[in-house]
Structure formats: structure tokens, C-alpha cells
Amino acid sequence: MQKIIPHLWFDKEAVEAAQWYVNLFEDSGITSITTIPDTPSGDSVTVDFRLAGMRFSAISAGPYFTLNPSISLMVACNDPEEVDRLYDNLSVDGTDLMPLGEYPFSKRYAWIQDKYGLSWQLMLVENKEEHQRIRLNLLFAGEVCGKAEEAIDYYLSVFEGSAKGFVNYYQTGESMDERAKVNYGELNIQGRQFIAMDHGFGGEFTFNEAFSLMILCDSQTEIDYYWDKLSFVPEAEQCGWVKDQFGLSWQIVPRNMSDTLSSGTKEEVKRITEAFLKMKKLDIAVLEKAKLGLDY
């Protein structure tokens, strides 16, 4: 069962973007669409969906955060035609970050930012069975350039059932930014593959709330644990959100939060929303009382 859910923040386009994405991949579809009333952004719309069997969540909640290439989706493709098909679709009204072509690490590759701002790395791989179809790629740039391996090791210590994979380093003179150390590093968190890299050109874009990682917790003890391990910026603590020491945003939430909001009555959703908007760290007992209409 997927523990960490990628979460995308859009101004108004969450449902539109999700519907576009699910049409491009196998084993994909919209799971639920929910309106959360009376948030600081007004009525916000959330959408849960699957891409190639991987769970995602997105929200339309105003123009407060903008997606950038610090986190991209790396797609493993079995043949050049698959790379070209995805490129032809995802590049429409988008931006090439690395043009479609042959590179030393792949015979067919492209890095693009689509029309909604989400970044994709489309890669022909020789042994597709060794790679998950979609992997999250974390690019450490700006002030955290050079900290990719430190992050891998830290997340390894935080998440049980994790393993460090292959790590490759920049050789002397390969990187334009002398702080960059890792040009490719692997981390497996409870069966889900992640990639971490230092930006060889340094880069000024950094992690922000537009792309966060949602941790589904089964108990208050779990929420407390991840909160203590991942919250390093007190002013970022709000409604279950935290930022770690690398600037990456996390949402630490009860596993049933999305289901409760999507299946609850209008009154239940309103009470739950009112309750969690007052919180920093989410309190499962208080949220359950709010759902039942008890004093919370």
C-alpha cells in the first residue's frame, strides 16, 4: 500500500490537469473529486487519481505556489516510440528543459515542463523491469545544492523499510557548480523508488509547496513521529504541512483523510474543514469528533 502520495498544487487547473494526465498512461484514472468549502482560498477542489498504478493527489487552491523543475516525474519507457508519444503530448504549450534526443545516459530522453508547470523526464531504459514506471526525481539546487546524499541518508533513517540504492558522483570538472556531488542517487522507501540529484549548474529554483509529499498515517503516534522527524521550519507548520531541513514540503495526514472528505456529508466536511484549519499538527481524535458533530 502506497505510503507517500505526491501532491500537486494548482491555481484552478487540478481536475483539468489530472484528466489530461490519466489519458496518457496505462492503469490510470480519476479516483475522486471533492470540494472543500470555506478554506482561506475559498472553495478548493481536490482530485485523487492514479498514473500507471501510482497514486497522486492535486488541489485547486489559488495562485500561491508555482510548480518548478526541483521535482519531476521520471518515466521509464520500453521503446523510443513511447518516449516520442509522451513527448508529443506533454510538450504541447510546454517548455523543453533538455531537448528530445540521445544522451550518454539514454538513447532517447527528454526533460520537459508541461503547460501546467509539472516537470517530466522521459527516458528510454534498457531493463524496464528494474525501474518503476514513474519515479519521483528530487533535484537539489540553490541553497541545498550538494545535499542530495545527505537527504537520502536522512530519509533512510526516517522511513522504516527503506533502502539506499546506487549512487553516482560527479567527477572532477563535470559539474559547473562545485557544491554538486551526486549526479544520480537512488532511494527506495517502502517499495517506492525515488531519485535524488545535485544540480550540476547550481540552479536557483528550490522546493516549494506546489509539489509536496503526503504521508498517510494509521495512528496519532505515526503522525507525531513524522512530525518530529520532518518539521524544521516552525512558520511552515499549518494544517498538517511541514518543511524539512532541505526545504521539501510534507503533509502528514490520517490515512482516511481523503476518503472522509470525499464521502462525508456536506455538514461533516464543513465541520472537519473548520477543525483542521485551526490545527498545525493534525489531531485524529479531534477530527473524528468534528465529523460526528461533537464538541471539538
C-alpha positions in Angstrom: 0.0 0.0 0.0 1.5 3.3 -1.1 2.7 5.3 2.0 3.8 8.5 0.3 1.4 10.3 -2.2 2.7 13.1 -4.5 0.6 16.2 -4.1 0.3 18.9 -6.7 -1.0 22.5 -6.1 -2.6 24.3 -8.9 -4.4 27.7 -9.1 -7.6 26.4 -10.8 -6.4 23.5 -13.1 -6.1 20.5 -10.8 -9.0 18.5 -12.3 -8.2 19.5 -15.9 -4.6 18.5 -15.5 -5.4 15.2 -13.8 -7.8 14.3 -16.6 -5.2 15.1 -19.2 -2.5 13.0 -17.4 -4.6 9.9 -16.9 -5.4 9.7 -20.6 -1.7 9.4 -21.3 -0.8 6.4 -19.1 -2.0 2.8 -18.7 -3.6 1.7 -15.4 -4.7 5.3 -14.7 -7.9 7.0 -13.7 -9.7 9.6 -11.5 -10.5 8.2 -8.1 -12.4 11.1 -6.6 -13.1 14.8 -7.0 -14.1 16.7 -3.8 -14.9 20.3 -3.0 -13.6 21.6 0.4 -15.7 24.6 1.4 -14.6 27.8 3.0 -10.8 27.4 3.0 -8.6 30.5 3.0 -8.6 30.1 -0.8 -12.4 29.9 -0.9 -13.9 26.6 -2.0 -11.0 24.4 -3.0 -11.3 21.4 -5.3 -9.2 18.3 -4.7 -8.7 15.4 -7.1 -7.2 12.0 -6.3 -6.0 10.0 -9.3 -3.7 7.1 -10.5 -1.0 7.3 -13.1 0.4 3.9 -14.1 -0.8 2.5 -10.8 0.8 5.2 -8.7 -1.5 7.3 -6.5 -1.4 11.1 -6.8 -3.4 14.0 -5.3 -3.9 17.5 -6.5 -5.7 20.6 -5.4 -7.0 23.8 -7.0 -6.5 26.4 -4.2 -5.3 29.6 -5.7 -2.2 31.1 -7.3 0.0 30.9 -4.2 2.6 28.4 -5.3 4.1 27.5 -8.7 5.5 24.2 -9.9 9.1 24.2 -10.9 11.7 21.6 -12.0 13.0 20.9 -8.5 10.7 17.8 -8.5 10.0 16.0 -11.7 8.4 12.7 -12.7 10.8 10.3 -14.3 9.0 7.9 -16.7 10.7 4.7 -17.7 9.9 3.8 -21.4 10.4 0.5 -23.1 10.8 1.8 -26.7 11.7 5.1 -28.5 8.1 5.3 -29.8 6.8 5.5 -26.2 9.2 8.3 -25.4 8.1 10.2 -28.5 4.4 9.7 -27.8 4.6 11.1 -24.3 6.9 13.9 -25.5 4.5 14.9 -28.3 1.6 15.1 -25.8 3.3 16.6 -22.7 5.3 19.2 -24.7 2.3 20.9 -26.1 2.5 24.5 -24.9 5.2 23.4 -22.6 9.0 24.1 -22.3 12.0 22.0 -23.2 14.4 21.8 -20.3 16.6 19.2 -22.2 15.5 18.7 -25.8 14.4 15.3 -27.1 17.4 13.3 -28.3 20.2 10.9 -27.5 22.3 11.4 -24.4 25.2 9.4 -22.8 22.8 8.0 -20.2 19.9 7.2 -22.5 19.4 6.7 -26.3 16.1 8.6 -26.2 15.4 11.2 -23.5 13.7 14.5 -22.9 13.1 16.7 -19.9 10.2 19.0 -20.3 7.9 21.2 -18.3 4.3 20.8 -19.4 1.7 23.6 -19.9 0.6 23.3 -16.2 4.2 23.6 -14.9 4.8 20.0 -14.0 8.2 18.6 -15.0 8.7 15.2 -16.7 11.8 13.3 -17.6 11.0 10.8 -20.3 13.7 8.1 -20.6 14.3 5.0 -22.7 15.6 2.3 -20.4 17.2 -1.0 -21.3 15.9 -3.0 -18.4 12.5 -1.6 -17.8 11.6 -4.3 -15.2 14.3 -2.8 -12.9 12.6 0.6 -12.9 9.2 1.6 -11.7 7.1 3.2 -14.4 7.1 6.6 -12.6 9.7 7.7 -10.1 10.0 11.0 -8.2 13.2 12.9 -9.0 14.3 15.4 -6.4 16.8 18.0 -7.7 18.8 19.7 -5.0 19.5 23.3 -6.2 20.1 26.7 -4.8 21.0 26.7 -1.1 20.6 22.9 -0.8 22.8 22.1 -3.8 25.3 19.4 -2.7 22.9 17.9 -0.1 21.3 15.1 -2.2 23.2 12.3 -0.4 22.6 13.8 3.0 18.9 13.9 2.2 19.0 10.3 1.0 20.6 9.2 4.3 18.2 11.2 6.4 15.1 9.9 4.7 16.6 6.4 5.1 16.7 7.0 8.8 13.2 8.3 9.0 11.2 5.7 7.0 11.2 2.1 8.0 11.5 -0.4 5.2 13.8 1.9 3.2 17.0 1.1 1.3 19.7 3.1 -0.4 20.5 2.2 -3.9 23.1 3.1 -6.5 24.8 6.5 -6.0 27.0 8.0 -8.7 29.1 11.1 -8.1 30.3 14.0 -10.3 33.9 13.6 -11.4 36.3 16.5 -11.2 35.3 19.1 -13.7 32.0 17.5 -14.6 29.8 19.9 -12.6 29.7 23.7 -13.2 28.8 24.2 -9.5 31.5 22.9 -7.2 29.0 22.2 -4.5 27.3 19.5 -6.5 28.3 16.0 -5.5 25.7 13.4 -6.6 24.6 13.3 -10.2 22.3 10.3 -9.6 21.2 8.6 -6.4 18.6 6.1 -5.6 16.4 5.6 -2.5 13.6 3.0 -2.1 11.0 4.0 0.5 8.7 1.1 1.4 8.8 -0.2 -2.2 8.6 3.2 -3.9 11.6 4.3 -5.9 13.0 7.9 -5.6 15.9 9.6 -7.4 17.9 12.4 -5.8 20.5 14.6 -7.7 22.5 17.7 -7.0 22.0 20.3 -9.8 25.3 20.4 -11.7 24.6 24.0 -12.8 23.6 25.1 -9.2 20.2 26.4 -10.3 18.1 28.9 -8.3 14.7 27.1 -8.2 14.0 25.4 -4.9 11.5 23.0 -3.4 8.2 24.7 -2.6 4.6 23.8 -1.6 3.4 23.4 -5.2 4.8 19.8 -5.1 4.6 18.2 -1.6 4.7 14.7 -0.4 1.7 13.4 1.6 2.4 10.8 4.3 -0.6 8.6 5.1 -0.6 7.7 8.8 -2.5 5.0 10.6 -2.4 6.5 14.1 -1.7 9.6 16.0 1.5 8.0 17.1 2.6 7.9 13.5 1.6 11.5 12.9 3.6 12.5 15.9 6.6 10.6 14.8 6.8 12.0 11.3 6.0 15.5 12.6 9.0 15.3 14.9 11.3 13.9 12.2 10.3 16.2 9.3 9.3 19.6 10.7 12.3 22.0 10.7 10.6 25.3 9.8 8.1 26.3 12.5 6.5 29.0 10.4 5.6 26.4 7.7 3.6 24.3 10.2 -0.1 24.5 9.2 -3.0 22.1 8.6 -0.6 19.1 8.7 2.0 20.7 6.5 5.7 20.9 7.4 9.0 21.7 5.8 12.1 19.6 6.3 15.7 20.8 6.6 16.1 20.6 2.8 13.0 22.8 2.1 10.9 19.9 0.9 7.2 20.2 1.9 5.4 17.2 3.5 1.8 16.7 4.5 1.3 14.4 7.5 -2.3 13.3 7.5 -4.5 10.4 8.6 -4.8 7.7 6.0 -8.5 8.0 5.8 -8.5 11.9 5.4 -9.1 11.9 1.7 -11.8 9.3 1.9 -13.5 11.1 4.7 -13.6 14.4 2.8 -14.8 12.7 -0.4 -17.5 10.5 1.1 -18.7 12.7 4.0 -21.9 14.7 4.1 -21.7 18.4 3.3 -22.1 19.1 7.1 -19.4 16.6 8.0 -17.0 18.0 5.5 -17.7 21.6 6.7 -17.0 20.6 10.4 -13.9 18.7 9.5 -12.6 21.6 7.4 -13.3 24.1 10.2 -11.4 21.8 12.7 -8.2 21.1 10.6 -7.9 24.8 9.5 -7.3 25.6 13.2 -4.6 23.0 13.6 -0.9 22.8 12.9 -0.3 19.1 13.6 -3.4 17.2 12.8 -5.2 15.6 15.8 -7.1 12.4 14.7 -9.3 12.4 17.8 -10.4 16.0 17.3 -11.1 15.4 13.6 -13.3 12.3 14.5 -15.2 14.4 17.0 -15.8 17.1 14.3 -17.1 14.5 11.9 -19.6 13.3 14.5 -20.6 16.8 15.4 -19.3 16.5 19.0 -17.7 19.4 20.9 -14.2 19.8 19.3 
